[in-house]
Amino acid sequence: MSITQQYLLDSYRARQHGEPTPPAPGTHDVRVARELRGYRQFRAVVAGHPAHGRIREALSRWRGGRPGRGGGGAPGAPPPAGGGPHPPPAGRPPPRPGGV
């Protein structure tokens, strides 16, 4: 039985007994998602972790970048030559200063 069929059956039974109909499936999904996000942020703060940006920081550490900067290289290392976080592709000259 699908969710829609179950909802229709519950609505029919509620009408037969004079009770209010149940909410339609998906009515409170956004509210539940927001409450879950708030709960996870609360738990992070209580545990002493930052409430925001935890996934991005973990991914940048995993990639070997600096936390919060998104760049490449080890923490505290100077940025690579060439003006960007990645070296130029093989066979292409590095970009000129001033973008000309």
C-alpha positions, 0 to 999 in steps of 0.5 A, spaced: 500 500 500 502 506 498 503 512 502 497 516 498 492 510 499 494 509 506 492 517 507 486 516 503 484 510 507 485 514 514 481 520 511 475 515 510 476 512 517 476 519 520 470 522 516 466 515 518 468 516 526 467 524 525 474 525 527 479 530 524 482 528 518 490 527 518 495 531 515 497 530 508 503 526 506 509 531 506 505 537 509 510 538 515 517 535 511 520 542 511 518 544 518 521 537 520 528 538 516 529 545 520 528 542 527 533 537 525 538 542 523 537 546 529 537 540 533 544 538 530 547 545 531 545 545 538 548 538 539 554 540 536 555 546 540 553 542 547 559 538 545 564 543 543 564 543 536 562 549 531 555 549 529 556 551 522 561 549 516 563 543 519 562 539 513 566 544 509 571 544 514 572 536 514 572 536 506 577 541 506 582 537 511 580 531 507 583 534 501 589 537 504 587 544 504 587 549 509 581 549 514 576 555 512 579 557 505 578 551 500 585 552 498 590 546 496 596 545 500 598 543 507 596 548 513 600 554 514 604 552 507 605 558 502 600 558 496 603 555 490 606 559 484 601 561 478 596 565 482 591 559 484 590 553 488 592 549 483 598 549 478 596 550 470 595 544 466 601 541 463 603 544 456 600 551 458 604 557 460 602 560 467 598 566 467 601 572 466 601 577 471 595 583 470 591 578 466 593 580 459 
